[in-house]
Amino acid sequence: MAIQSAVEFWQAVDGRFSPAVDDRREWIVPRADSPAARITATLRFAASAKKVVLSGGVGSGKSTEIERVATDLQRDYFVVFFDLFKHLYRVNASAALETIEPWE
């Protein structure tokens, strides 16, 4: 067995937790109260464009639920992940977060 450097180890770990990896679903613990199926149905069967708000505290599973919805919808739709918070910090425009209104 080859010895990995710390960088190689963490790159492998990061790759396993990438949203682009299809086999992540088996790592997610089922939740009896998961809203993913309702959100998927709302988006899939909407007569017009729908918006869904998923809120919760840090570590409550928001990202996991969104990934469940994305996995279900990606069979029929092109799904794009976009993290506005990270993007605005990356382009040094974090002050814009202070001006975003709920309807935007």
C-alpha atoms as a printed R data frame, in Angstrom:
    type eleno elety resid chain resno       x      y       z
1   ATOM     1    CA   MET     A     1   0.000  0.000   0.000
2   ATOM     2    CA   ALA     A     2   1.390  3.382  -0.998
3   ATOM     3    CA   ILE     A     3   1.722  6.075   1.626
4   ATOM     4    CA   GLN     A     4  -0.316  9.177   0.812
5   ATOM     5    CA   SER     A     5   0.737 12.670   1.644
6   ATOM     6    CA   ALA     A     6  -1.638 14.728   3.756
7   ATOM     7    CA   VAL     A     7  -2.615 16.716   0.660
8   ATOM     8    CA   GLU     A     8  -3.423 13.557  -1.317
9   ATOM     9    CA   PHE     A     9  -5.446 12.201   1.605
10  ATOM    10    CA   TRP     A    10  -7.564 15.354   1.940
11  ATOM    11    CA   GLN     A    11  -8.034 15.609  -1.828
12  ATOM    12    CA   ALA     A    12  -9.429 12.060  -1.775
13  ATOM    13    CA   VAL     A    13 -11.709 12.919   1.139
14  ATOM    14    CA   ASP     A    14 -12.887 16.094  -0.608
15  ATOM    15    CA   GLY     A    15 -13.609 14.116  -3.782
16  ATOM    16    CA   ARG     A    16 -15.807 11.700  -1.873
17  ATOM    17    CA   PHE     A    17 -17.961 14.526  -0.590
18  ATOM    18    CA   SER     A    18 -18.392 16.288  -3.919
19  ATOM    19    CA   PRO     A    19 -22.028 16.906  -4.995
20  ATOM    20    CA   ALA     A    20 -20.979 15.659  -8.443
21  ATOM    21    CA   VAL     A    21 -20.441 12.127  -7.087
22  ATOM    22    CA   ASP     A    22 -23.509  9.987  -7.779
23  ATOM    23    CA   ASP     A    23 -23.078  7.421  -4.982
24  ATOM    24    CA   ARG     A    24 -23.507  9.878  -2.104
25  ATOM    25    CA   ARG     A    25 -27.123  8.854  -1.522
26  ATOM    26    CA   GLU     A    26 -26.049  5.646   0.206
27  ATOM    27    CA   TRP     A    27 -24.095  7.690   2.772
28  ATOM    28    CA   ILE     A    28 -27.076  9.803   3.809
29  ATOM    29    CA   VAL     A    29 -29.071  8.606   6.798
30  ATOM    30    CA   PRO     A    30 -32.820  8.415   6.069
31  ATOM    31    CA   ARG     A    31 -34.949 10.977   7.910
32  ATOM    32    CA   ALA     A    32 -38.576 10.246   8.716
33  ATOM    33    CA   ASP     A    33 -39.367 13.969   8.655
34  ATOM    34    CA   SER     A    34 -37.483 14.733   5.429
35  ATOM    35    CA   PRO     A    35 -39.225 17.408   3.327
36  ATOM    36    CA   ALA     A    36 -37.344 16.329   0.174
37  ATOM    37    CA   ALA     A    37 -40.199 14.304  -1.362
38  ATOM    38    CA   ARG     A    38 -42.709 17.145  -0.835
39  ATOM    39    CA   ILE     A    39 -40.302 19.711  -2.272
40  ATOM    40    CA   THR     A    40 -39.552 17.483  -5.273
41  ATOM    41    CA   ALA     A    41 -43.266 16.960  -5.941
42  ATOM    42    CA   THR     A    42 -43.973 20.689  -5.605
43  ATOM    43    CA   LEU     A    43 -41.256 21.552  -8.119
44  ATOM    44    CA   ARG     A    44 -41.959 18.676 -10.503
45  ATOM    45    CA   PHE     A    45 -45.720 19.123 -10.785
46  ATOM    46    CA   ALA     A    46 -45.966 22.894 -10.620
47  ATOM    47    CA   ALA     A    47 -48.065 24.512 -13.334
48  ATOM    48    CA   SER     A    48 -45.793 27.544 -13.175
49  ATOM    49    CA   ALA     A    49 -42.447 28.462 -11.655
50  ATOM    50    CA   LYS     A    50 -42.288 27.667  -7.949
51  ATOM    51    CA   LYS     A    51 -40.003 28.861  -5.209
52  ATOM    52    CA   VAL     A    52 -39.274 26.908  -2.072
53  ATOM    53    CA   VAL     A    53 -37.703 28.221   1.123
54  ATOM    54    CA   LEU     A    54 -35.823 25.708   3.227
55  ATOM    55    CA   SER     A    55 -34.636 27.206   6.484
56  ATOM    56    CA   GLY     A    56 -32.974 25.903   9.600
57  ATOM    57    CA   GLY     A    57 -30.048 26.292  11.907
58  ATOM    58    CA   VAL     A    58 -26.455 25.411  11.172
59  ATOM    59    CA   GLY     A    59 -26.079 21.646  10.855
60  ATOM    60    CA   SER     A    60 -29.822 20.965  10.653
61  ATOM    61    CA   GLY     A    61 -29.582 19.227   7.262
62  ATOM    62    CA   LYS     A    62 -30.630 21.926   4.773
63  ATOM    63    CA   SER     A    63 -27.870 21.099   2.303
64  ATOM    64    CA   THR     A    64 -28.529 17.379   2.637
65  ATOM    65    CA   GLU     A    65 -32.222 17.871   1.877
66  ATOM    66    CA   ILE     A    66 -31.460 20.085  -1.132
67  ATOM    67    CA   GLU     A    67 -29.066 17.421  -2.413
68  ATOM    68    CA   ARG     A    68 -31.847 14.821  -2.062
69  ATOM    69    CA   VAL     A    69 -34.162 17.038  -4.112
70  ATOM    70    CA   ALA     A    70 -31.446 17.645  -6.717
71  ATOM    71    CA   THR     A    71 -30.755 13.918  -7.000
72  ATOM    72    CA   ASP     A    72 -34.440 13.223  -7.588
73  ATOM    73    CA   LEU     A    73 -34.836 16.019 -10.137
74  ATOM    74    CA   GLN     A    74 -31.598 15.489 -12.069
75  ATOM    75    CA   ARG     A    75 -33.090 12.499 -13.874
76  ATOM    76    CA   ASP     A    76 -35.446 14.849 -15.725
77  ATOM    77    CA   TYR     A    77 -33.928 18.316 -15.327
78  ATOM    78    CA   PHE     A    78 -30.566 20.049 -15.522
79  ATOM    79    CA   VAL     A    79 -29.743 20.871 -11.892
80  ATOM    80    CA   VAL     A    80 -27.283 23.629 -11.000
81  ATOM    81    CA   PHE     A    81 -25.906 24.252  -7.505
82  ATOM    82    CA   PHE     A    82 -25.224 27.896  -6.784
83  ATOM    83    CA   ASP     A    83 -24.131 29.195  -3.399
84  ATOM    84    CA   LEU     A    84 -24.711 32.958  -3.498
85  ATOM    85    CA   PHE     A    85 -23.012 33.488  -0.141
86  ATOM    86    CA   LYS     A    86 -19.768 31.798  -1.235
87  ATOM    87    CA   HIS     A    87 -19.856 33.440  -4.663
88  ATOM    88    CA   LEU     A    88 -20.211 36.956  -3.293
89  ATOM    89    CA   TYR     A    89 -17.331 36.412  -0.879
90  ATOM    90    CA   ARG     A    90 -15.182 34.928  -3.644
91  ATOM    91    CA   VAL     A    91 -15.674 37.991  -5.881
92  ATOM    92    CA   ASN     A    92 -15.185 40.330  -2.914
93  ATOM    93    CA   ALA     A    93 -18.762 41.612  -3.016
94  ATOM    94    CA   SER     A    94 -19.984 40.342   0.362
95  ATOM    95    CA   ALA     A    95 -21.546 43.742   1.124
96  ATOM    96    CA   ALA     A    96 -24.166 42.861  -1.502
97  ATOM    97    CA   LEU     A    97 -25.576 40.302   0.954
98  ATOM    98    CA   GLU     A    98 -26.752 43.217   3.093
99  ATOM    99    CA   THR     A    99 -28.923 44.562   0.277
100 ATOM   100    CA   ILE     A   100 -30.658 41.379  -0.950
101 ATOM   101    CA   GLU     A   101 -34.401 41.472  -0.391
102 ATOM   102    CA   PRO     A   102 -36.568 38.367   0.275
103 ATOM   103    CA   TRP     A   103 -38.245 38.558  -3.142
104 ATOM   104    CA   GLU     A   104 -34.998 38.560  -5.114
